[in-house]
Every structure is written in C-alpha cells, then in structure tokens.
Amino acid sequence: MKKLSLTLVSLLSTSLFAQIQLSPFPMQAIGKAAQLAVSDKDELFIINTQGELWQATPIMNKLSDGFSTQIAPSVAYNRVAGADKQGNFMLWTAKQLYTSTIPLAKQAGMYPLAFATIAVSKQGKQHKLVRIKTKGTQAEITAMASTEVLPDAQPMQIDFKHSAPNQGHIAILAKPDNSTYLHGVLGDAIEAAEVQYLERHTLEPLAEGLSMKGLVFEANRFEHFATNNGAKLVSVMSGNGEGGRTVLIGEQNGKLVLEQSSSSLPNNRWQSPFVFNRKLYAVQMPHLRGKLVEYTPQGAKLAEHSMQDGFSNHRYGEYETNLAASASHFAVLPLRDYRHIAILDSQGQLQTLAQTLPAEIQKTRASKDSVYLLLENGQIWLAQ
C-alpha cells in the first residue's frame, strides 16, 4: 500500500510538471514593463516604462498615465495605489484619480486595506509608516506611526489568532540600524532592530515590539505562515557573530515573541525564506550555494530538511528579497542564473524547466493559477 501511495504521488507530480508551461505574455500594446502587480481578484496590472498604467488581464485596457516607474504599485478593492512621477502617492479608481503631496519611500511597499492604504512615507530625514485615505480629489495622511521604520519596509497585515491572510493589523520592520550587523547585501546597509505590530487605523502599538540585543532583522519583508490555530510572521535574524537564521514570530500576552528559530548560518551568510502550501522553505546562501531547505517547527526549533542546491530567490544587492512566487498548486523558484526556473509542487517535488528566458528575472508576482516573471528587458513571462 505504501509503495502504491508513493507511485500515485510520483504520477501526480509528473502530471503537474508536464502541465506547467512557460511562455511570453503578450506585450505588443503595452510595451516594456517597469512594474507589475496582481490584484485580490487575480488580475494583472502593469506600469510600463512610459509610466502608463494598464490592466492586462482578463482584458487589456490602458487606465491612466503619469505613474512612477520606480515605485511598486499595490492593487486591491478596485483601487491601484502607486506614485506620480515625482514620487508622491497617487490612487487610481474607475471614477477618480486621486493625487497628493505625500512623498513615498522609493523601495518600500504599500499594503491595501478596504478603505485606506498603508505606506512608508519620507518625512524629513526619517521614514514613517502612514495610513492614507482620500478626501475630495486628494489623498491625505490620517495616521502616522511614531517610530521610524526601514526605508524599504514592506508592511503586512496579520491576525496572529487566525490562519487566513489579509486580516488583523499591521506588522512592520522598524528602528533602522546600520551598525549592529554589517553585511549590506539587501540593497543597502540598513537593517531593522525591532518588529512592531500596529493597529491598522491609528498605527498605535498593539503589542510590545520584538528586539534582541546584538541581533537585527536582516530583511525588508515578512512571510505569512499559517498554523492550525493562527498565524506567525516569518523573518530572518542575524548578529552576535552569526549569520542569518529563519525565525517564526508570534504574539503572546501582549508581546511579540520569537517562537521558533532555525540554526544560524556562518557570519555574513544569509537566507531567504518563503511559504508555499502551508510549508516553510528557505534558500540558504542564495548568492553562493543556493541550498533549498524545508523547515518544520519542532518545539522551539525549526528542523531542517535539505532538498537541492543551485537556486536563488534574491539577486545580490537588490531590494527585491524574495523572487520565489507561490500559486495555489505550484511555486516558481529561479535558478542561480535567473534565466531558468524550477517548479515546486504541493508534494515537495522539484523539476527544472528546460526553457531559457531571454533575460534575467527581476520581479515575480503570483495569482491563484499563474506566476508572472518580469525580466530585465521589460518582458513578462508567464508560468501556468
């Protein structure tokens, strides 16, 4: 019976791999892409190199002009949040284009809420987390966190007591630190000294932040890891003479706490975790060895299962810290040349596609059934 089960798993994996195709997305009308985003309805949106905003699926339609090509948009609730060509927040809806004088952090992310957008704004010499809403034809800041955040921080919504994503309040990497751990491979030499959890309307603390002496969070984003009775933040911590370790962060009695940790890599060696099919993976040393591992929580530890070498979900020196992208039934993982991809299926099986991309992968985004690859030459390729 066990042999039969293994045979069925193998056949299912082989069938999936045979179905996944890699092909260029039609870009004749749009031109070269600079940014891409997938909406909460699985629609693809593109900002081209001229700053035009396009909806690319299910129908192709130019929506607006004047968008920044440098700042990544976010799309949800029938709204596209981005920036104008001066870097100020801008919001597109079908009825109105809202403008502002709110300067956005160039490398940071935005998080859409039902009635507002959470973003990182440059306020003088600091970067602050802000809540932005529309009023009349303008957008304005309605709340601002008191603590400085990473200039490239990617805020995320999480409810630690529920496993579903896009619920709860806002986790953010805060208190920039450029002296505790000197590595500087993630776009700049600034890391975060603390993780904070803020109420999504007021941006006031909901829990005591997590910080540990001699350690920083060597990351600019989180992953959402669902458990049977809630959810946890996935991040990477480094310091005290050791390199990166993947960690799971939860909330207990009004405090953010470190709940599980992997073993540390050597000093100045990093890893990039990602989640697929409720399983936690990481690419260890993506700039050198590219070792893919699966982590399983066991007590206070993350037990490691080695899978295969030769992958990279981060290009050295870039702010885009996770190029792995997860659809519902498969994930895409770039190889270290960034011109080939491997498919990871829900059984944990891997297969590299033979096709060579015409340029290196720069960004990835996923919908339920597809993964979109933005290449350095402005093309978008589709895995589905």
Protein Blocks (a to p, Z undefined) as FASTA:
>chain_A
ZZmmmmmmmmmmmmmmmmpccddddfklnopafbdcddfkopacdddfkopacdfbfbdc
dfbghiafkbccddeehiacdddfkopacdddfkbccddfbdcdfkbccdddfkbccddd
dehjbccddddddehjbccdfbdcfbdcdfkbccddddfkbcbghiajddddehiafklp
cgklnopacdcfbdcdddfklopafbdcdddehiacddfbdcddddfkbccdddddeeeh
iacdddddddeehiacdfbdcddddehiacddddeehiacddehkllnopacddddehjb
ccdddfbehiafbdehiablbfbdcdfkbccdddfkopaccdddfkopacddfbdcfbdc
fbdcddfkbccdddfkopacddZZ
